[in-house]
Amino acid sequence: MGQIYLVRHGQASFGSQNYDQLSELGIQQAQQLGRWWAARDLSVSRVVTGDLQRHRQTAQACMAELLGQPAGALDTGAWQSDTGFNEYHHHEVLARHVPEFDDPAAVKHFLLHTPNGKQAFQDIFSQAIARWMSGWHDADYRETWPAFRRRCVAALERQLQQPDAAKNIVIFTSGGTISALCQHVLGFPDARFAELNWSLVNSAVTRLHVQPATAEQPARLALAYLNNFAHLEQSNNPKHITYV
């Protein structure tokens, strides 16, 4: 039986002009995961990333620790990249609901100067997600909710069709992608997508069991565990546990 490890990227640079890069803490989170896996002798047969910078940076920091190599010495040419594992356009989803949030500086100002800013922002973003998923405004978005979900599932199916699907595959991706894939595996309704997405911790791991395909049936998936961040908890520092 194979295993697929879906890894959410480390903490990104939320509120900056370029969200798509890891913060210093984000790099540390990925390194902690790599050390955790190294201590457990995890053998990885395939490394896959989306093509976002935060995905690749997480993979490099994590795998360098797992393999005991400098990040610059990794054989990243053997890794696969698949845009199907990219996140939905969260900036666009937010800006279509609150146009002034098209400017990251406005988001940062809101968080700093609004009472209970993080909770208020989460409420607004939940409304933005609901607008996107409703289907009533599909023309406003480059990628609709159904198209995003289909893209994520198609990317996962491409991995299952490869000959080493019965081995350990690590996929470095984003929270929305992982949530969409969990919905695919578990069959929960759309309304639960945003709730799960908000709960996923940076660098946390979701593990899927893979029953390889046979002549009689396609490959089957089962959820082994969801949002495991034990590698962060062992530091006993709540500041290491982030969600952006």
The 8 nearest C-alpha neighbors of each residue, nearest first, counted from 0:
[[1, 165, 210, 209, 208, 2, 211, 166],
 [165, 0, 2, 166, 209, 167, 208, 164],
 [3, 1, 167, 208, 207, 209, 166, 168],
 [2, 4, 168, 207, 206, 169, 167, 5],
 [5, 3, 206, 169, 205, 170, 168, 6],
 [4, 6, 170, 205, 204, 171, 206, 169],
 [7, 5, 204, 171, 203, 202, 172, 170],
 [6, 8, 202, 173, 172, 201, 203, 174],
 [7, 9, 202, 57, 54, 201, 173, 172],
 [10, 8, 25, 201, 202, 28, 29, 57],
 [9, 11, 25, 201, 243, 21, 22, 24],
 [12, 10, 21, 20, 22, 13, 18, 243],
 [13, 11, 18, 22, 15, 20, 21, 14],
 [12, 14, 18, 15, 11, 243, 17, 10],
 [13, 15, 107, 103, 106, 12, 104, 16],
 [16, 14, 17, 13, 12, 18, 103, 104],
 [15, 17, 103, 18, 14, 104, 102, 12],
 [18, 16, 15, 19, 12, 20, 13, 14],
 [17, 19, 12, 13, 20, 15, 11, 16],
 [20, 18, 17, 53, 52, 11, 12, 21],
 [21, 19, 53, 11, 18, 52, 12, 22],
 [20, 22, 11, 25, 53, 10, 12, 26],
 [21, 23, 25, 24, 11, 12, 10, 26],
 [22, 24, 26, 25, 27, 21, 10, 28],
 [23, 25, 27, 22, 26, 28, 10, 239],
 [26, 24, 10, 9, 22, 28, 21, 23],
 [27, 25, 29, 23, 24, 28, 21, 60],
 [26, 28, 24, 30, 25, 29, 31, 23],
 [29, 27, 31, 25, 30, 26, 9, 202],
 [28, 30, 61, 32, 26, 31, 27, 57],
 [31, 29, 61, 27, 33, 60, 32, 28],
 [30, 32, 28, 34, 29, 33, 230, 27],
 [31, 33, 35, 29, 30, 34, 230, 61],
 [34, 32, 61, 65, 64, 30, 36, 35],
 [33, 35, 37, 31, 64, 36, 32, 65],
 [36, 34, 32, 38, 33, 37, 230, 31],
 [35, 37, 39, 33, 38, 34, 41, 65],
 [38, 36, 65, 34, 40, 39, 35, 33],
 [37, 39, 35, 36, 40, 34, 41, 65],
 [38, 40, 36, 37, 41, 35, 34, 42],
 [41, 39, 37, 38, 36, 42, 65, 35],
 [42, 40, 36, 39, 37, 43, 38, 65],
 [41, 43, 40, 44, 167, 36, 37, 166],
 [44, 42, 167, 45, 168, 41, 169, 46],
 [43, 45, 167, 168, 166, 42, 46, 163],
 [44, 46, 168, 43, 169, 47, 167, 78],
 [47, 45, 169, 78, 170, 168, 79, 48],
 [48, 46, 170, 79, 80, 78, 169, 171],
 [49, 47, 171, 80, 170, 54, 172, 50],
 [48, 50, 84, 85, 81, 82, 80, 51],
 [49, 51, 82, 80, 48, 81, 52, 85],
 [52, 50, 54, 53, 49, 55, 85, 19],
 [51, 53, 55, 54, 19, 20, 56, 50],
 [52, 54, 20, 56, 19, 51, 55, 21],
 [55, 53, 57, 51, 52, 171, 56, 8],
 [54, 56, 58, 52, 57, 53, 59, 48],
 [57, 55, 53, 59, 58, 54, 52, 60],
 [58, 56, 54, 60, 55, 29, 59, 8],
 [57, 59, 55, 61, 56, 60, 62, 171],
 [58, 60, 56, 62, 57, 61, 70, 63],
 [59, 61, 30, 57, 63, 58, 29, 62],
 [62, 60, 33, 30, 29, 58, 64, 63],
 [61, 63, 65, 64, 59, 60, 58, 33],
 [62, 64, 68, 70, 66, 60, 61, 65],
 [65, 63, 33, 67, 62, 34, 61, 66],
 [66, 64, 33, 37, 62, 63, 34, 67],
 [65, 67, 63, 68, 64, 62, 37, 33],
 [68, 66, 64, 63, 65, 69, 62, 37],
 [67, 69, 63, 66, 70, 72, 64, 73],
 [70, 68, 72, 71, 63, 73, 67, 64],
 [71, 69, 63, 72, 73, 59, 68, 60],
 [70, 72, 69, 73, 68, 59, 63, 74],
 [73, 71, 69, 70, 68, 74, 63, 75],
 [74, 72, 75, 70, 71, 68, 63, 69],
 [73, 75, 76, 77, 72, 78, 71, 70],
 [74, 76, 78, 77, 73, 59, 79, 72],
 [75, 77, 74, 78, 79, 73, 80, 46],
 [78, 76, 75, 74, 79, 46, 45, 73],
 [79, 77, 46, 75, 76, 47, 80, 45],
 [78, 80, 47, 46, 48, 77, 81, 45],
 [81, 79, 48, 49, 47, 50, 82, 78],
 [80, 82, 49, 83, 84, 48, 50, 79],
 [83, 81, 49, 84, 85, 50, 80, 154],
 [82, 84, 154, 81, 151, 150, 85, 49],
 [83, 85, 49, 82, 151, 172, 81, 176],
 [86, 84, 49, 82, 83, 172, 50, 87],
 [87, 85, 173, 176, 175, 88, 84, 174],
 [86, 88, 89, 147, 85, 175, 176, 142],
 [89, 87, 91, 90, 92, 86, 142, 141],
 [90, 88, 92, 91, 87, 93, 86, 94],
 [89, 91, 93, 92, 88, 94, 101, 100],
 [90, 92, 94, 93, 88, 89, 95, 140],
 [93, 91, 89, 95, 90, 94, 127, 88],
 [92, 94, 90, 91, 96, 127, 95, 97],
 [95, 93, 98, 101, 97, 91, 100, 96],
 [96, 94, 92, 93, 98, 97, 91, 139],
 [95, 97, 94, 127, 93, 98, 92, 130],
 [96, 98, 94, 99, 100, 95, 93, 101],
 [99, 97, 94, 100, 101, 95, 96, 93],
 [100, 98, 101, 97, 102, 105, 94, 106],
 [101, 99, 102, 94, 98, 97, 106, 105],
 [100, 102, 94, 99, 98, 103, 90, 91],
 [101, 103, 100, 104, 105, 99, 106, 16],
 [104, 102, 106, 105, 14, 16, 15, 101],
 [103, 105, 107, 102, 106, 108, 14, 15],
 [106, 104, 108, 103, 102, 107, 100, 109],
 [107, 105, 109, 103, 104, 108, 100, 110],
 [106, 108, 104, 14, 110, 109, 105, 111],
 [107, 109, 105, 111, 106, 110, 112, 104],
 [110, 108, 106, 112, 107, 111, 113, 105],
 [111, 109, 116, 107, 108, 112, 113, 117],
 [110, 112, 108, 109, 113, 107, 116, 114],
 [111, 113, 109, 110, 108, 114, 116, 107],
 [112, 114, 116, 109, 110, 111, 115, 119],
 [115, 113, 116, 112, 119, 110, 111, 117],
 [116, 114, 118, 117, 119, 113, 110, 120],
 [115, 117, 110, 113, 119, 114, 118, 120],
 [118, 116, 120, 119, 115, 110, 121, 113],
 [117, 119, 121, 120, 116, 115, 122, 123],
 [120, 118, 116, 122, 121, 117, 115, 123],
 [119, 121, 123, 117, 122, 118, 116, 124],
 [120, 122, 118, 124, 123, 119, 125, 117],
 [121, 123, 125, 119, 120, 124, 118, 126],
 [124, 122, 120, 126, 125, 121, 127, 119],
 [123, 125, 127, 121, 126, 122, 120, 128],
 [126, 124, 128, 122, 127, 123, 121, 129],
 [125, 127, 129, 123, 124, 128, 130, 122],
 [128, 126, 124, 130, 96, 125, 129, 93],
 [127, 129, 125, 131, 130, 126, 132, 124],
 [128, 130, 126, 132, 127, 131, 133, 125],
 [131, 129, 127, 133, 128, 132, 126, 136],
 [132, 130, 128, 129, 133, 127, 92, 144],
 [131, 133, 129, 144, 130, 134, 128, 143],
 [134, 132, 130, 135, 131, 129, 136, 144],
 [135, 133, 137, 136, 132, 131, 130, 144],
 [134, 136, 133, 137, 130, 131, 132, 138],
 [137, 135, 138, 134, 139, 131, 130, 133],
 [138, 136, 139, 134, 140, 143, 135, 131],
 [137, 139, 136, 140, 141, 143, 135, 142],
 [140, 138, 137, 136, 141, 95, 131, 143],
 [141, 139, 142, 138, 137, 143, 91, 92],
 [140, 142, 143, 139, 138, 88, 137, 91],
 [143, 141, 140, 146, 147, 144, 87, 88],
 [144, 142, 146, 145, 137, 140, 147, 141],
 [143, 145, 147, 132, 146, 148, 131, 142],
 [146, 144, 148, 147, 143, 149, 132, 142],
 [147, 145, 149, 143, 144, 148, 142, 150],
 [148, 146, 150, 144, 145, 149, 143, 142],
 [147, 149, 145, 151, 150, 146, 179, 144],
 [150, 148, 146, 152, 147, 151, 153, 145],
 [151, 149, 147, 153, 83, 148, 152, 146],
 [152, 150, 154, 148, 83, 153, 149, 84],
 [151, 153, 155, 149, 154, 150, 156, 180],
 [152, 154, 156, 150, 155, 151, 149, 157],
 [155, 153, 83, 157, 151, 152, 156, 150],
 [154, 156, 152, 158, 157, 153, 151, 159],
 [155, 157, 159, 153, 158, 154, 152, 160],
 [158, 156, 154, 160, 155, 159, 153, 161],
 [157, 159, 155, 156, 160, 161, 154, 164],
 [160, 158, 156, 164, 157, 161, 155, 218],
 [159, 161, 157, 158, 156, 162, 164, 218],
 [160, 162, 159, 158, 163, 164, 157, 156],
 [161, 163, 164, 160, 165, 159, 158, 166],
 [164, 162, 165, 161, 166, 44, 159, 45],
 [165, 163, 159, 166, 162, 161, 1, 211],
 [1, 164, 166, 163, 0, 211, 209, 167],
 [167, 165, 1, 164, 163, 2, 44, 168],
 [168, 166, 2, 43, 44, 1, 3, 169],
 [167, 169, 3, 45, 44, 46, 43, 4],
 [170, 168, 4, 46, 3, 47, 5, 45],
 [169, 171, 47, 5, 48, 6, 4, 46],
 [172, 170, 48, 6, 54, 7, 5, 58],
 [171, 173, 7, 54, 49, 84, 6, 8],
 [174, 172, 7, 176, 86, 175, 8, 177],
 [173, 175, 177, 176, 196, 7, 178, 199],
 [174, 176, 178, 177, 173, 196, 86, 179],
 [175, 177, 179, 178, 174, 173, 86, 151],
 [176, 178, 180, 174, 179, 175, 181, 173],
 [179, 177, 175, 181, 176, 180, 196, 174],
 [180, 178, 182, 176, 181, 177, 148, 175],
 [179, 181, 183, 177, 182, 178, 176, 152],
 [182, 180, 184, 178, 183, 179, 185, 177],
 [181, 183, 186, 179, 185, 180, 187, 184],
 [184, 182, 180, 181, 186, 185, 179, 152],
 [183, 185, 181, 182, 186, 180, 220, 221],
 [186, 184, 182, 187, 183, 181, 222, 221],
 [185, 187, 182, 183, 184, 188, 181, 189],
 [186, 188, 182, 185, 191, 189, 183, 192],
 [189, 187, 190, 191, 186, 192, 182, 185],
 [188, 190, 192, 191, 187, 132, 182, 193],
 [189, 191, 188, 192, 193, 194, 129, 187],
 [190, 192, 194, 189, 193, 188, 195, 187],
 [193, 191, 195, 189, 194, 190, 196, 178],
 [194, 192, 196, 195, 191, 197, 125, 190],
 [195, 193, 191, 197, 192, 196, 198, 190],
 [196, 194, 198, 192, 193, 197, 178, 191],
 [195, 197, 193, 198, 194, 178, 174, 175],
 [198, 196, 194, 195, 199, 193, 242, 174],
 [197, 199, 195, 196, 200, 194, 242, 226],
 [200, 198, 196, 197, 226, 174, 242, 201],
 [201, 199, 242, 203, 241, 202, 198, 240],
 [200, 202, 9, 242, 203, 10, 7, 8],
 [203, 201, 9, 7, 8, 6, 29, 28],
 [204, 202, 228, 226, 227, 200, 201, 7],
 [205, 203, 6, 227, 226, 5, 4, 206],
 [204, 206, 225, 5, 226, 224, 4, 227],
 [207, 205, 4, 224, 223, 3, 5, 222],
 [206, 208, 222, 3, 223, 221, 2, 220],
 [207, 209, 2, 221, 220, 1, 223, 222],
 [210, 208, 1, 220, 2, 0, 219, 211],
 [209, 211, 219, 0, 218, 220, 212, 208],
 [212, 210, 218, 209, 165, 213, 219, 164],
 [211, 213, 218, 217, 216, 210, 214, 219],
 [214, 212, 215, 216, 217, 211, 218, 210],
 [213, 215, 216, 212, 217, 218, 211, 210],
 [214, 216, 213, 217, 212, 218, 211, 219],
 [217, 215, 213, 212, 214, 218, 219, 211],
 [218, 216, 212, 213, 219, 215, 211, 214],
 [217, 219, 212, 211, 210, 216, 209, 220],
 [218, 220, 210, 209, 217, 211, 221, 212],
 [221, 219, 209, 208, 207, 210, 184, 222],
 [222, 220, 208, 207, 223, 184, 209, 219],
 [221, 223, 207, 224, 208, 206, 220, 184],
 [224, 222, 207, 206, 208, 221, 225, 205],
 [225, 223, 206, 205, 222, 227, 226, 207],
 [224, 226, 205, 227, 206, 204, 223, 222],
 [227, 225, 203, 205, 204, 199, 228, 200],
 [226, 228, 204, 203, 225, 229, 205, 224],
 [229, 227, 203, 230, 231, 226, 232, 204],
 [228, 230, 232, 231, 227, 233, 203, 35],
 [229, 231, 228, 32, 232, 233, 35, 31],
 [232, 230, 229, 233, 228, 234, 239, 240],
 [231, 233, 229, 234, 235, 230, 228, 236],
 [232, 234, 235, 231, 230, 229, 236, 228],
 [233, 235, 236, 232, 231, 230, 239, 237],
 [236, 234, 233, 232, 237, 231, 239, 238],
 [235, 237, 234, 238, 239, 232, 240, 231],
 [238, 236, 239, 240, 235, 232, 234, 241],
 [239, 237, 240, 236, 241, 235, 24, 231],
 [238, 240, 237, 236, 241, 231, 28, 24],
 [239, 241, 238, 237, 200, 231, 201, 242],
 [242, 240, 201, 200, 243, 239, 10, 238],
 [241, 243, 200, 201, 199, 10, 240, 197],
 [242, 10, 11, 241, 13, 201, 200, 12]]
